[in-house]
Amino acid sequence: MQISNWSRALVVMVLGAIALPSLALGTAKPTFKTIPPQLSSPEMLSAIAPHGAEFGEISGLISRNHLLAEIRDNGKSDPLSEDFVPTNYGGAYNILFMTVDIDIDPKTGILNEVVRIDLQRNKSKYDELSFLMPEFEVTEVTDGMGTPLTFETKFGYIYVTPAAELAEDDFYTVIVRATGKPDCDGGMLVACSFGKKISYVTHAHYFPRNPDFDLFKAELRITVPESLTVAATGRFVESFPVVSTANAEGVDPESRQEDTAESPTEEPSSEPPTEQVPEVAKTTFVFSHDYETQLLSFAIAEYSVFHDDSTFPPINAYLISEHASNSSNILELARNILDFYGSIYSPFPFGNLDVVEIGNSFGGGYGPQATIMMMSNVFGLSPNIPWFSSLVQLMSHEIAHQWWGNFVTISKSSAVSLSEGLAEFSSAYHYAKEYDSRSNFVENGLSYMYTVPKEADYAIGSGLLAASSNYQQIAYDKASVVFDMLRYELGDEAFFAGMQLYTDLFGYAVADMYDFLDAMEGASGRDLGWFFEQWILTPGFPDLSVHTEVSSIGNGKFSFVVKVKQDESTMQLTLPIRVTLEGSETPVDLEPMQIMGPESTKEYVLDGFPARMSTDPERIMLQRTYSARQGDLNLNGIADGNDLIDMAVMFHRNIVAEYNGNQYFWPNGSYLPRFDITGDGKINEDDLAFLLNEFSY
């Protein structure tokens, strides 16, 4: 899933001197490889806007799937709409309810857990039950009556033999006792951490799970030293004090001899008396998961808890002392985002929302059920700080996951963009309304188009996308733009009616891409098969070469012919056209062009000579436009002084930035590829020199 904490703001392109492609004049189409940055320098951090590394609901499961990586690395074909999660033939059951009881030492990260799994058999031909199990030491497995069961652990699974053969639809209970430390290497991020201030576990690699990743209701009980507070997914129920005598060696205190004094009837022992284990004051926190989920996440710290119960849902903020003074800003922002999404989608689907501060090692944000967890640094941002918008972006993405990924859960890996892509669309759309700026959409499109090589591209509906090294740029960035293109295609009213129908049909359930398509077609009354095929099931985007011709037709009017050719694609899209006439500073929006096939032509009649033309001026479409006529950068049909003026305006609007001798990709929303004549990611003196070569008076 998400790879780095600040990658949306700045991504390392090459560690050292960059070798940029040598391209023909006017046809520059560079692709930059991205490498996650190591941003530890205070100067670097102050030079960029932090943007969170959001993480989706099935990511921890898919990213650990070795078969997906093998398929990808061996270059095997990608059946775009199929799900490539391998079938495990030992599951054969559905989890109905799970009770996870944990005693944890945050200093060491050692968990002692008792997990009760209430399940129902759905296949009778298997004589054992298998569970995905972390590399913990399983000390005992029993049934619900306490009868010991035979079990075996191997290759990350625990195989349990029931006391009696189970028939199909039989109910059964398995209780697993285990101890160990979670594997904090989540594949693409730090899935857990045990620190001095904050400890957290975000993903499910600490308790036994169904290999088929089904949804279940649960109760999570976490016991910690009494000075600490636990925040977790679900709904907080209660906390109560307990006394524990667990020792550092992990020996079951109940197995210890209560009285170490010698019995008068026994022979004196030559062994020293067993050391009495001191009692430790602890607190148990209980969280109920009233709605089905896949994930039980938690964080532990000396939190201060702040509340906003002014309206539904109640919001709780779990903050460490350094950020307690910012609690009102955090709560107000969360409330505003909830209200916004409630107005365009559906009412908030859970009974509460907890906003939880976790360690910076996580590298961004995470949005499991009824909870959002974000890295500590962003909790210090307030409205009077320039980077506050970065907190807005990160929080709005994670809150969007309450709808996309939790309320509606994706049913297979090929639908991952319905979680991450819709969350990123929601965040960018909220940002556009809040700041009157489409910069997030534009930068997301640039990130995808300029960092994903064509040979490594996947469709956003691909079953292999979750294993791609370009997962973020496709599942987040491209998908968010594609959903916004669908909004433009349908119009706001029909699009958001479709989103509401989608939640009506699949709320508290699972859905895939075809379910989403059915909802959007049902609400709009339109056949969207072409859009689905082109943008969901097919990788890539069009490069457009634009040629214009202008001629006087008398009475002060001009014929303006626009010809658009596609490079290596025959995609269909609606291309907005805007012109500014000589002597006017007010641009005019013309009828959009319908781009169909390799070449499309449309003639306009203008009331004056065109000084400049813009294709897709609001940057809605996922496409790159170049001028077919060298020097005609403003697309008005001739290379003239207006091109020189526009080059001056575009000067140094680059998507490549230098820092400490290295060069980085920077998703600069003001960059226009047709002004980057040399194709090096920079609009600079070299491009000006080429333009002057073509300039005619």
GUKETI-990049 format. One line per field, with one value per residue (C-alpha): x, y, z; residue number from 1. Coordinates in Angstrom, 3 decimals, decimal comma, padded with zeros to 6 digits, m for minus. Example, Ala and Ser with C-alpha at 12.3 -4.5 7.8 and 13.67 -1.06 7.14 Angstrom:
% GUKETI-990049
x = (012,300|013,670)
y = (m004,500|m001,060)
z = (007,800|007,140)
resi = (1|2)
***
This chain:
% GUKETI-990049
x = (000,000|001,433|005,198|006,443|005,280|005,943|005,895|002,911|004,831|008,271|009,538|013,167|013,656|017,296|019,859|022,540|022,818|019,734|019,863|016,873|015,671|016,763|013,542|012,475|011,570|007,947|007,235|008,762|007,123|009,478|008,771|010,507|011,123|010,218|012,111|010,732|012,702|014,428|013,435|015,250|016,757|014,929|015,722|014,103|011,061|010,583|010,909|008,031|004,382|003,748|001,200|000,256|000,979|m002,550|m003,115|m006,117|m008,111|m006,953|m003,413|m001,766|m003,247|m002,430|001,048|002,208|000,998|004,122|002,310|001,270|004,856|006,011|003,451|004,462|008,217|008,003|006,099|003,098|m000,036|m002,491|m006,168|m007,379|m010,614|m009,691|m008,759|m005,378|m005,450|m004,510|m007,194|m006,336|m007,987|m007,938|m010,273|m013,672|m015,476|m016,818|m015,864|m018,979|m017,421|m013,949|m012,844|m009,225|m007,812|m004,283|m001,881|000,904|004,171|004,642|008,336|009,104|006,154|005,509|001,840|000,235|m003,095|m006,156|m008,293|m011,749|m013,016|m016,696|m017,153|m019,495|m018,318|m019,191|m017,407|m017,448|m014,852|m011,851|m010,897|m009,015|m009,338|m006,547|m005,858|m003,353|m001,165|001,732|005,060|003,918|004,456|001,113|000,961|m002,503|m005,553|m008,882|m012,494|m015,193|m015,537|m011,831|m011,006|m007,411|m007,176|m004,385|m002,667|000,373|002,018|003,975|004,540|002,563|m000,503|m001,934|m003,766|m006,307|m008,035|m011,521|m012,406|m015,082|m015,796|m017,699|m020,571|m021,410|m023,112|m021,946|m021,015|m017,719|m015,436|m011,645|m009,617|m005,961|m003,407|m000,202|002,665|004,988|005,861|004,095|006,045|006,292|007,474|004,181|005,820|005,406|005,203|005,900|002,730|003,523|005,980|006,749|008,233|008,852|005,845|003,498|003,084|000,724|m000,380|m002,313|m002,722|m003,963|m000,699|m001,044|m003,995|m005,235|m007,394|m009,361|m007,203|m010,261|m010,232|m013,913|m015,607|m016,570|m017,802|m015,450|m014,560|m011,022|m009,657|m006,224|m004,461|m001,630|000,233|m002,154|m000,423|m001,295|m004,437|m005,517|m007,207|m008,589|m010,938|m014,605|m016,530|m015,003|m017,078|m015,276|m011,975|m011,288|m008,259|m006,631|m003,678|m001,200|001,714|003,023|006,813|009,407|010,120|006,548|005,865|002,182|001,747|m000,910|001,729|003,881|003,834|001,843|003,652|007,368|007,887|008,939|006,212|007,037|006,176|008,432|012,150|014,007|014,666|018,179|016,794|016,523|012,973|011,046|011,204|007,853|006,627|005,511|001,991|001,646|m001,244|m002,767|m005,894|m007,981|m009,676|m012,600|m013,727|m016,774|m016,836|m020,571|m020,149|m018,279|m014,628|m011,326|m009,106|m008,533|m006,047|m004,883|m002,458|m001,070|000,298|m000,212|m003,039|m005,244|m008,700|m010,786|m014,429|m016,896|m020,366|m022,159|m023,828|m023,711|m021,335|m019,353|m015,676|m012,839|m009,255|m006,440|m003,435|m000,097|000,731|002,711|m000,372|m003,130|m003,377|m004,331|m007,287|m009,962|m008,515|m008,332|m011,918|m013,257|m011,521|m012,797|m016,336|m016,201|m014,979|m017,638|m020,349|m019,045|m019,024|m022,395|m023,818|m022,535|m022,530|m024,616|m024,858|m021,812|m022,150|m020,738|m021,517|m018,353|m015,146|m011,844|m008,902|m005,725|m002,142|000,407|004,173|005,884|007,414|004,076|004,606|001,134|m002,430|m004,723|m008,509|m009,924|m013,484|m014,697|m011,089|m008,424|m004,783|m002,250|001,429|002,305|003,851|000,595|m001,137|000,997|m000,397|m002,941|m004,777|m002,169|000,627|001,238|001,229|m002,167|m003,655|m001,551|m003,366|m006,638|m005,657|m004,495|m007,437|m009,994|m008,512|m008,630|m012,133|m013,280|m012,233|m015,110|m017,305|m014,862|m013,267|m015,326|m018,988|m018,600|m015,883|m014,166|m014,657|m011,438|m008,018|m009,144|m011,456|m008,775|m009,295|m012,822|m011,129|m007,992|m009,047|m012,414|m010,807|m008,252|m010,963|m012,962|m009,940|m009,081|m012,719|m012,999|m009,758|m011,085|m014,193|m012,348|m009,521|m011,092|m008,217|m007,980|m004,275|m004,615|m006,318|m003,775|m000,791|m002,190|m002,477|001,077|002,385|000,858|001,685|005,324|006,420|004,825|006,585|004,214|005,677|004,969|001,457|m001,664|m005,346|m006,958|m009,255|m006,393|m006,180|m002,388|m002,372|m001,809|001,540|002,741|005,724|003,668|000,676|000,299|000,507|m002,148|m004,534|m004,487|m003,399|m004,733|m007,896|m008,787|m008,534|m010,546|m013,384|m013,280|m013,451|m016,559|m018,016|m017,342|m018,824|m022,058|m022,365|m022,432|m026,090|m025,979|m022,531|m023,336|m026,722|m024,728|m022,432|m025,458|m027,038|m023,754|m023,820|m027,545|m026,943|m023,657|m023,423|m022,247|m021,517|m018,910|m018,709|m016,516|m015,964|m018,972|m021,212|m019,924|m020,603|m024,157|m024,849|m023,503|m025,446|m028,578|m028,451|m027,504|m029,521|m026,484|m024,466|m020,981|m019,486|m017,067|m015,831|m015,439|m013,540|m011,279|m010,426|m011,041|m009,982|m007,293|m003,992|m002,600|m003,765|m003,616|m000,931|m002,591|m000,914|m002,886|m002,749|m004,826|m005,557|m007,104|m008,485|m010,655|m014,162|m015,220|m017,264|m014,607|m015,130|m012,547|m012,650|m010,719|m010,059|m008,716|m007,206|m006,270|m004,236|m003,710|m000,362|m000,550|m004,118|m007,672|m009,312|m012,622|m012,842|m014,587|m011,942|m012,835|m011,657|m011,056|m009,849|m008,845|m009,366|m007,018|m007,792|m009,707|m008,579|m011,678|m011,377|m014,318|m015,287|m016,194|m018,176|m015,984|m014,450|m015,431|m012,170|m012,800|m010,234|m006,775|m007,747|m010,564|m011,355|m013,726|m014,284|m015,290|m016,391|m014,859|m015,758|m012,086|m008,577|m007,519|m004,572|m004,281|m006,149|m006,199|m007,230|m008,706|m007,964|m009,232|m006,999|m009,842|m008,830|m006,006|m004,012|m000,970|m001,240|001,601|001,699|002,015|003,533|006,896|006,871|003,078|002,940|m000,368|m002,047|m003,430|m002,111|001,089|004,371|004,183|004,761|001,981|003,964|006,923|004,692|003,198|006,666|007,635|004,582|005,410|009,128|010,463|007,152|008,981|008,214|011,868|013,486|017,058|018,151|021,676|022,822|020,002|016,990|013,443|010,063|007,769|004,084|003,776|000,195|001,128|003,440|002,228|004,113|003,873|006,078|008,734|010,132|013,286|011,331|013,585|010,863|011,984|010,698|013,879|016,447|016,901|013,209|013,342|016,261|014,310|011,286|013,319|014,544|010,939|009,750|008,466|007,427)
y = (000,000|003,322|003,318|006,507|009,230|012,284|010,697|012,714|015,934|014,895|011,632|010,777|010,330|009,288|009,075|011,118|012,777|012,149|010,847|012,315|011,033|012,620|013,344|014,898|018,549|019,090|015,427|015,072|012,290|011,564|008,917|009,236|006,323|006,993|005,822|006,575|009,387|009,220|012,612|013,111|016,510|019,389|021,576|019,045|018,687|022,424|022,652|020,361|019,915|016,685|014,447|011,248|007,734|006,466|002,755|000,792|m001,890|m005,012|m003,841|m005,675|m008,901|m008,498|m007,011|m010,133|m012,404|m013,918|m015,404|m011,979|m010,774|m013,877|m013,371|m009,733|m010,348|m013,149|m010,909|m013,196|m011,925|m009,889|m010,832|m007,373|m008,059|m011,323|m011,721|m013,360|m013,894|m017,590|m019,893|m021,587|m024,974|m025,304|m022,479|m024,050|m021,921|m018,455|m016,588|m015,330|m013,665|m013,263|m012,299|m011,176|m010,773|m009,341|m008,550|m006,460|m004,998|m001,891|m001,712|m005,067|m005,546|m009,017|m010,035|m012,766|m013,469|m015,628|m015,648|m017,210|m017,910|m018,747|m020,126|m022,009|m024,756|m024,196|m027,213|m030,661|m032,466|m031,128|m032,784|m029,818|m026,068|m023,740|m020,200|m017,640|m017,228|m014,863|m016,311|m016,592|m019,492|m021,255|m022,767|m024,322|m024,833|m025,971|m026,092|m024,053|m026,633|m026,503|m029,826|m029,737|m030,004|m031,330|m028,588|m027,954|m024,654|m024,268|m021,745|m019,028|m021,228|m023,133|m026,349|m027,485|m030,873|m030,644|m033,092|m034,557|m034,387|m031,275|m031,406|m028,559|m025,641|m026,924|m024,260|m024,635|m022,705|m022,709|m021,006|m020,257|m019,229|m017,768|m015,422|m013,453|m010,130|m008,901|m008,714|m004,966|m005,281|m004,799|m005,068|m001,402|000,377|m000,061|m001,885|m001,710|m000,066|m000,127|003,162|005,220|007,478|005,612|001,961|000,856|m002,190|m001,282|m004,586|m008,055|m009,946|m010,667|m013,033|m016,082|m015,239|m016,947|m017,417|m016,358|m012,954|m012,975|m010,292|m010,815|m009,008|m008,889|m007,763|m006,557|m006,480|m004,998|m004,962|m002,464|m000,842|001,438|004,673|004,054|004,502|002,354|003,622|000,999|000,293|m000,134|001,339|001,870|m000,029|000,181|000,038|m001,570|m002,173|m005,581|m007,001|m009,067|m011,167|m011,969|m011,951|m010,871|m014,440|m014,989|m017,793|m018,304|m016,890|m019,497|m022,185|m020,647|m022,091|m019,780|m020,773|m021,280|m022,171|m025,745|m028,092|m029,669|m033,088|m032,724|m033,180|m029,883|m028,832|m028,145|m025,651|m021,983|m020,772|m019,572|m015,790|m014,190|m012,270|m008,747|m007,720|m005,165|m002,728|m002,727|m001,597|m003,535|m001,594|m003,185|m002,302|m003,704|m004,133|m004,041|m004,093|m006,741|m006,006|m007,586|m005,470|m004,973|m002,142|m000,365|002,208|002,698|005,883|008,295|009,836|012,725|012,142|015,025|014,795|016,483|015,210|018,213|016,131|012,670|010,974|011,694|012,342|011,446|012,636|010,654|012,991|012,950|015,894|017,833|018,222|018,477|022,243|021,585|019,368|021,912|022,289|018,516|017,984|020,887|019,667|016,108|017,407|019,567|016,660|014,313|016,867|017,337|013,626|013,161|015,780|014,181|010,464|009,123|009,613|008,485|004,697|003,983|005,050|007,060|008,320|008,183|010,264|008,661|009,925|007,200|007,154|008,897|005,553|004,613|007,239|008,617|007,662|004,674|004,383|001,189|000,943|003,931|005,079|007,036|006,824|009,400|010,005|012,267|015,146|016,235|016,730|019,809|021,573|024,308|026,693|029,423|027,118|026,954|023,154|022,821|021,887|018,727|017,681|018,445|016,185|013,322|013,411|013,729|010,676|008,554|009,667|008,816|005,227|005,019|004,893|003,339|000,255|m000,025|000,781|m000,723|m003,367|m004,452|m008,076|m008,799|m007,372|m006,199|m003,738|m002,110|001,214|001,288|001,700|003,751|005,456|006,590|007,752|009,780|011,139|012,176|013,895|015,759|016,750|018,008|019,953|021,469|022,721|023,835|025,711|026,385|024,500|021,382|021,052|017,650|016,131|017,720|016,597|013,087|012,871|014,132|011,661|008,765|009,956|010,862|008,131|004,912|003,367|001,975|m001,508|m001,447|000,012|m001,798|m001,081|000,260|m002,779|m005,260|m008,166|m007,735|m004,044|m004,626|m006,268|m003,497|m001,386|001,542|000,711|004,173|006,044|003,792|002,793|006,254|008,839|007,560|006,099|009,396|011,200|008,497|008,830|012,600|012,121|010,002|012,845|015,242|012,816|012,326|015,704|016,222|015,366|011,972|011,093|011,661|009,999|006,990|007,157|007,256|004,317|002,435|002,860|002,029|m001,246|m002,324|m000,597|m003,044|m005,493|m006,246|m004,970|m005,172|m002,995|m004,387|m003,562|m000,003|000,158|m001,133|001,558|004,374|003,167|002,711|006,242|007,961|005,864|005,731|002,905|003,300|000,134|002,095|004,143|001,028|m000,832|002,106|003,493|000,628|m002,473|m000,995|000,607|003,782|007,228|009,192|011,587|014,162|016,037|019,214|021,106|024,250|026,294|029,761|031,738|034,818|034,188|037,839|040,167|039,937|036,220|033,449|029,753|027,886|024,207|021,950|018,576|016,100|012,953|010,258|008,643|004,835|004,791|005,211|006,328|008,137|011,297|014,633|017,344|020,832|023,707|027,297|030,246|033,814|036,251|039,060|042,219|040,360|039,106|036,979|033,360|031,704|028,067|026,438|023,270|020,340|018,091|014,445|012,579|009,283|007,107|008,027|011,483|013,914|017,290|020,071|023,528|026,553|029,989|032,702|036,376|037,354|036,090|033,519|034,682|031,314|028,070|025,669|022,034|020,790|024,053|022,721|019,639|017,146|014,598|012,117|013,129|015,054|017,651|018,632|021,062|019,457|022,705|023,504|026,866|027,135|026,562|028,373|026,397|029,388|028,207|030,251|030,738|034,385|036,809|035,327|032,104|034,067|035,783|032,482|030,909|033,730|032,970|029,251|029,727|027,482|025,721|022,434|018,872|018,238|019,798|019,654|019,195|018,490|017,582|015,099|015,535|014,736|014,447|017,199|017,004|020,688|021,331|024,406|022,444|022,060|019,489|021,386|024,168|021,639|021,424|019,502|017,040|017,167|018,030|021,673|024,738|026,796|028,542|025,497|025,525|029,277|028,849|026,319|028,599|031,602|029,422|029,030|032,535|034,577|038,211)
z = (000,000|000,859|000,721|002,320|004,617|002,464|m000,990|m002,256|m001,702|m002,880|m004,335|m004,947|m008,659|m008,795|m006,003|m007,691|m011,051|m013,147|m016,672|m018,467|m021,825|m025,056|m026,925|m030,172|m029,998|m029,057|m028,342|m024,879|m022,889|m019,969|m017,366|m014,019|m011,709|m008,092|m005,034|m001,555|000,084|003,437|004,775|008,039|007,391|009,137|006,116|003,800|006,026|006,148|002,375|001,519|002,370|004,292|002,653|004,388|003,329|003,575|003,869|002,745|004,438|002,594|002,042|004,891|003,582|m000,060|000,311|002,151|m000,616|m002,105|m005,097|m006,320|m006,186|m008,032|m010,794|m011,133|m011,108|m013,653|m016,022|m016,302|m017,979|m015,984|m016,468|m015,633|m013,852|m012,128|m008,510|m008,042|m004,290|m003,976|m002,622|000,656|000,810|004,575|005,604|005,031|007,617|008,386|011,536|013,296|016,316|017,718|021,227|021,377|024,900|025,040|027,862|026,357|027,577|025,373|026,291|024,701|022,361|023,802|023,629|025,702|024,067|024,391|021,245|021,133|017,611|017,141|013,654|011,367|009,077|005,420|003,959|005,511|003,430|005,372|008,639|010,067|010,465|009,350|010,516|009,363|012,426|013,146|014,185|017,782|020,139|020,400|023,864|023,826|021,647|023,078|022,051|023,736|026,542|027,352|025,692|024,358|020,579|018,426|016,447|014,272|013,310|010,086|007,306|009,060|009,646|012,560|011,668|014,263|014,406|015,984|018,731|016,477|012,777|011,819|009,402|007,076|008,902|012,317|014,868|016,678|019,022|019,005|021,742|021,015|023,642|022,285|023,071|020,833|019,251|016,097|012,859|012,317|008,731|006,935|003,528|002,518|005,851|009,522|010,563|014,271|016,598|020,304|021,416|024,502|023,919|021,585|020,693|017,952|015,979|012,838|011,048|011,746|012,070|015,757|016,065|014,120|011,103|008,377|005,244|003,230|004,972|005,850|007,938|011,573|014,656|017,612|021,083|021,708|025,263|025,868|029,229|029,782|032,717|034,604|033,548|029,901|027,817|024,890|021,722|019,358|016,502|017,240|020,162|023,590|026,170|029,486|031,331|034,686|036,921|037,157|039,016|037,022|038,180|034,710|034,808|032,330|031,254|030,166|032,660|033,374|036,883|037,644|037,245|039,941|043,406|045,646|048,849|048,548|052,220|052,931|054,131|057,521|056,099|053,034|052,685|052,555|048,970|047,789|045,236|046,230|046,941|043,899|043,733|044,480|041,462|042,371|041,544|038,769|038,586|035,122|033,297|030,805|027,994|026,171|022,626|020,858|017,091|016,458|012,682|010,738|010,067|009,116|011,321|015,024|015,476|018,623|020,016|023,519|025,107|027,978|026,001|026,919|025,473|024,146|023,096|020,780|021,628|020,140|017,442|015,891|015,683|018,840|018,042|020,409|019,957|021,583|021,817|023,606|025,871|023,237|021,070|023,659|023,101|019,450|020,349|019,411|015,889|015,467|016,590|014,526|011,372|011,849|012,352|009,213|007,097|008,487|007,732|004,191|003,376|005,028|002,667|m000,547|000,300|003,184|006,958|008,926|009,132|012,622|016,166|016,822|015,267|017,162|015,933|017,248|017,285|016,540|016,003|013,113|012,166|010,579|007,927|007,298|008,121|008,407|008,464|010,011|011,319|013,408|013,809|012,011|013,033|011,858|012,390|015,285|013,305|011,695|015,060|015,658|012,576|013,158|010,778|011,219|009,973|006,199|006,096|007,787|004,421|004,568|007,726|005,943|003,039|005,228|007,628|004,840|003,099|006,249|007,223|003,685|004,416|006,875|003,759|001,272|002,806|005,993|005,302|001,833|001,968|m001,200|m002,105|m003,967|m004,723|m008,172|m006,406|m004,245|m006,036|m004,614|m001,248|m001,899|m005,116|m003,776|m000,524|m002,475|m004,778|m001,714|m000,182|m003,395|m003,942|m000,355|m000,836|m004,063|m002,271|000,865|m000,892|m004,316|m005,920|m008,065|m007,293|m005,628|m008,662|m011,011|m008,955|m008,633|m012,411|m012,893|m010,336|m012,255|m015,768|m015,062|m012,652|m013,936|m016,942|m019,555|m019,180|m015,437|m015,654|m014,450|m014,824|m011,665|m011,798|m012,045|m009,626|m009,608|m008,753|m005,042|m005,813|m008,133|m007,170|m008,513|m006,357|m004,854|m008,148|m009,705|m006,894|m005,288|m007,836|m011,142|m009,616|m007,930|m011,273|m013,057|m010,547|m010,995|m014,771|m014,219|m012,144|m015,030|m017,557|m015,576|m013,879|m010,128|m009,625|m011,347|m010,020|m006,354|m006,797|m007,982|m004,953|m002,649|m004,461|m004,115|m000,328|m000,200|m002,015|m000,454|002,922|005,635|002,811|000,170|m003,410|m006,472|m009,519|m011,366|m008,402|m008,542|m012,284|m011,798|m009,179|m011,369|m014,423|m012,341|m010,953|m014,206|m016,639|m018,922|m020,417|m018,938|m020,358|m022,545|m019,592|m017,460|m020,182|m020,993|m017,577|m015,116|m017,046|m019,292|m018,277|m019,769|m020,844|m024,121|m025,296|m027,537|m030,373|m031,134|m034,428|m035,022|m038,133|m038,123|m041,083|m041,572|m042,887|m042,998|m040,811|m038,105|m037,672|m037,870|m038,616|m035,947|m036,725|m033,997|m034,923|m032,211|m032,797|m030,204|m029,597|m029,429|m028,163|m029,383|m026,174|m025,974|m023,916|m023,731|m024,095|m022,800|m025,041|m023,900|m026,013|m025,306|m028,171|m029,145|m027,201|m024,488|m021,101|m020,570|m021,743|m023,477|m023,009|m026,311|m026,850|m025,724|m028,362|m028,452|m028,962|m030,734|m032,457|m033,743|m035,036|m034,240|m035,857|m034,879|m036,399|m034,341|m035,522|m033,346|m032,996|m033,086|m033,660|m031,028|m028,951|m027,194|m026,662|m023,722|m023,878|m020,626|m018,756|m015,411|m015,811|m015,431|m018,058|m017,605|m020,695|m021,835|m024,596|m026,922|m029,811|m033,235|m034,546|m033,013|m031,335|m031,175|m027,428|m026,893|m029,689|m031,608|m034,960|m035,263|m033,402|m032,408|m029,593|m027,522|m027,270|m025,915|m023,357|m022,252|m021,972|m019,627|m017,472|m017,405|m016,740|m013,948|m013,352|m013,076|m012,033|m011,209|m008,150|m006,938|m003,340|m002,082|m005,565|m006,142|m008,388|m007,342|m008,997|m007,744|m008,756|m009,615|m010,677|m012,727|m015,045|m018,649|m020,745|m024,029|m022,602|m021,578|m025,095|m024,127|m022,008|m018,955|m016,437|m016,299|m018,141|m018,337|m020,525|m022,749|m023,685|m024,255|m026,648|m028,704|m028,760|m029,962|m032,809|m033,982|m033,144|m036,104|m036,144)
resi = (1|2|3|4|5|6|7|8|9|10|11|12|13|14|15|16|17|18|19|20|21|22|23|24|25|26|27|28|29|30|31|32|33|34|35|36|37|38|39|40|41|42|43|44|45|46|47|48|49|50|51|52|53|54|55|56|57|58|59|60|61|62|63|64|65|66|67|68|69|70|71|72|73|74|75|76|77|78|79|80|81|82|83|84|85|86|87|88|89|90|91|92|93|94|95|96|97|98|99|100|101|102|103|104|105|106|107|108|109|110|111|112|113|114|115|116|117|118|119|120|121|122|123|124|125|126|127|128|129|130|131|132|133|134|135|136|137|138|139|140|141|142|143|144|145|146|147|148|149|150|151|152|153|154|155|156|157|158|159|160|161|162|163|164|165|166|167|168|169|170|171|172|173|174|175|176|177|178|179|180|181|182|183|184|185|186|187|188|189|190|191|192|193|194|195|196|197|198|199|200|201|202|203|204|205|206|207|208|209|210|211|212|213|214|215|216|217|218|219|220|221|222|223|224|225|226|227|228|229|230|231|232|233|234|235|236|237|238|239|240|241|242|243|244|245|246|247|248|249|250|251|252|253|254|255|256|257|258|259|260|261|262|263|264|265|266|267|268|269|270|271|272|273|274|275|276|277|278|279|280|281|282|283|284|285|286|287|288|289|290|291|292|293|294|295|296|297|298|299|300|301|302|303|304|305|306|307|308|309|310|311|312|313|314|315|316|317|318|319|320|321|322|323|324|325|326|327|328|329|330|331|332|333|334|335|336|337|338|339|340|341|342|343|344|345|346|347|348|349|350|351|352|353|354|355|356|357|358|359|360|361|362|363|364|365|366|367|368|369|370|371|372|373|374|375|376|377|378|379|380|381|382|383|384|385|386|387|388|389|390|391|392|393|394|395|396|397|398|399|400|401|402|403|404|405|406|407|408|409|410|411|412|413|414|415|416|417|418|419|420|421|422|423|424|425|426|427|428|429|430|431|432|433|434|435|436|437|438|439|440|441|442|443|444|445|446|447|448|449|450|451|452|453|454|455|456|457|458|459|460|461|462|463|464|465|466|467|468|469|470|471|472|473|474|475|476|477|478|479|480|481|482|483|484|485|486|487|488|489|490|491|492|493|494|495|496|497|498|499|500|501|502|503|504|505|506|507|508|509|510|511|512|513|514|515|516|517|518|519|520|521|522|523|524|525|526|527|528|529|530|531|532|533|534|535|536|537|538|539|540|541|542|543|544|545|546|547|548|549|550|551|552|553|554|555|556|557|558|559|560|561|562|563|564|565|566|567|568|569|570|571|572|573|574|575|576|577|578|579|580|581|582|583|584|585|586|587|588|589|590|591|592|593|594|595|596|597|598|599|600|601|602|603|604|605|606|607|608|609|610|611|612|613|614|615|616|617|618|619|620|621|622|623|624|625|626|627|628|629|630|631|632|633|634|635|636|637|638|639|640|641|642|643|644|645|646|647|648|649|650|651|652|653|654|655|656|657|658|659|660|661|662|663|664|665|666|667|668|669|670|671|672|673|674|675|676|677|678|679|680|681|682|683|684|685|686|687|688|689|690|691|692|693|694|695|696|697)
***
